[in-house]
């Protein structure tokens, strides 16, 4: 497995503010996302990632997010193997201090 770049939640906040080519991809379950997610994050539960790849743009950068960073690392590795530019948000939503929408 290639090493996946990890970014801090603060770096993700900065990316969202200034980079329209970065997509935050939330791979948590529906119930978790219902409790709040990063504004404009695209929600695709982890088990649906393999079936959703044709809908994603390989020209964009993706930051993957879950609750703690484990599931998103799994998804990031999978997407990386399929030619996507990915990073994983270290610590997941447990470390996110930015805005959250419900």
Secondary structure as UniProt FT lines:
FT   STRAND          5..7
FT   HELIX           9..18
FT   TURN            20..21
FT   STRAND          22..26
FT   HELIX           30..34
FT   TURN            39..40
FT   STRAND          42..43
FT   HELIX           46..48
FT   HELIX           49..52
FT   HELIX           53..55
FT   TURN            58..59
FT   STRAND          61..65
FT   HELIX           70..81
FT   TURN            82..83
FT   STRAND          85..89
FT   TURN            90..91
FT   HELIX           92..95
//
